[in-house]
């Protein structure tokens, strides 16, 4: 059985590459998580998990993360990614990820609404929403990503 993470942070990055995968890798590096092995998880914040602006995680670690990403080969296109975490004072929280062809501001607005809906559907009390977002104007092949990264 895996332990329940007790810490989390929010990251976002952008980058360019020669291929979509290299653009995604550049976005991971820009976000500070490019040397970790991200294990994609669904969107529940563990009860009692504490937010840290930065986490010291060793390179190569297997790291749970809820994330969204987008790559594009269309020069001039604006792409964005956002992560939103809703915190409850009583129980677990809800995480939503968003990626799309829009601005950072639009991504922030949409992911916030998604978190609010997730709380409403679960009949949970929403104490606060934390959001991290980024946008990028594609030069050749661009990528963006935003994540909630968990640690122990």
Residue pairs with C-beta under 8 A, 6 or more apart in sequence:
3 152
4 46
5 46
5 49
5 64
5 150
5 151
5 152
6 46
6 48
6 49
6 50
6 151
6 152
7 49
7 50
7 51
7 52
7 55
7 150
7 151
7 152
8 45
8 49
8 50
8 51
8 52
8 55
8 85
8 148
8 149
8 150
8 151
9 51
9 52
9 53
9 54
9 55
9 148
9 149
9 151
10 51
10 83
10 85
10 130
10 131
10 132
10 146
10 147
10 148
10 149
11 31
11 32
11 33
11 83
11 132
11 146
11 147
11 149
12 31
12 81
12 82
12 83
12 132
12 133
12 134
12 144
12 145
12 146
12 147
13 26
13 27
13 28
13 29
13 30
13 31
13 32
13 33
13 134
13 144
13 145
13 146
14 26
14 27
14 30
14 134
14 135
14 136
14 142
14 143
14 144
14 145
15 23
15 24
15 25
15 26
15 27
15 28
15 29
15 30
15 136
15 142
15 143
16 23
16 26
16 138
16 139
16 140
16 141
16 142
16 143
17 23
17 24
17 25
17 26
17 141
17 143
18 141
19 141
20 71
20 73
20 141
20 143
21 71
22 141
23 71
23 141
23 142
23 143
24 69
24 71
24 143
24 145
25 34
25 143
26 34
26 143
27 69
27 81
27 136
27 143
27 144
27 145
28 34
28 38
28 145
29 35
31 145
31 146
31 147
32 54
33 63
33 65
33 147
33 149
35 59
35 60
36 57
36 59
36 60
36 61
36 63
36 149
37 60
37 61
37 62
37 63
38 63
38 64
38 65
38 67
38 147
38 149
39 62
39 63
39 64
39 65
40 65
40 66
40 67
41 64
41 65
41 66
41 150
42 66
43 66
43 94
43 95
43 96
43 97
43 118
44 92
44 93
44 94
44 95
45 85
45 86
45 87
45 92
45 93
45 94
45 95
45 148
46 92
46 150
47 91
47 92
49 93
49 150
51 85
51 130
55 149
55 151
57 63
57 149
57 151
63 149
63 150
63 151
64 149
64 150
65 147
65 148
65 149
65 150
66 83
66 95
66 97
66 147
66 148
67 83
67 97
67 145
67 146
67 147
67 148
68 81
68 82
68 83
68 97
68 98
68 99
68 145
68 146
68 147
69 81
69 99
69 143
69 144
69 145
69 146
70 79
70 80
70 81
70 99
70 100
70 101
70 143
70 144
70 145
71 79
71 141
71 142
71 143
72 79
72 101
72 138
72 141
72 142
72 143
73 138
73 140
73 141
74 138
75 138
75 139
75 140
76 137
76 138
77 101
77 137
77 138
77 142
78 101
78 102
78 103
78 135
78 136
78 137
78 138
79 99
79 100
79 101
79 102
79 135
79 136
79 138
79 142
79 143
79 144
80 98
80 99
80 100
80 101
80 102
80 103
80 104
80 106
80 107
80 133
80 134
80 135
80 136
80 144
81 97
81 98
81 99
81 107
81 133
81 134
81 144
81 145
81 146
82 97
82 98
82 99
82 104
82 107
82 108
82 110
82 111
82 131
82 132
82 133
82 134
82 146
83 95
83 96
83 97
83 98
83 111
83 131
83 132
83 133
83 146
83 147
83 148
84 95
84 96
84 97
84 98
84 108
84 111
84 112
84 114
84 115
84 129
84 130
84 131
85 93
85 94
85 95
85 115
85 129
85 130
85 131
85 148
86 93
86 94
86 95
86 96
86 115
86 116
86 118
86 119
86 124
86 126
86 128
86 129
87 93
87 126
87 127
87 128
87 129
87 130
88 119
88 124
88 125
88 126
88 127
89 125
89 127
90 124
90 125
91 124
94 115
94 118
94 119
94 122
94 124
95 115
95 148
96 111
96 114
96 115
96 118
97 111
97 146
97 147
97 148
98 107
98 110
98 111
98 114
98 146
99 107
99 144
99 145
99 146
100 106
100 107
100 110
102 110
102 135
103 135
104 133
104 134
104 135
107 133
107 135
108 131
108 133
111 131
111 133
112 129
112 131
115 126
115 129
116 126
116 129
119 125
119 126
132 146
133 146
134 144
134 145
134 146
135 144
136 142
136 143
136 144
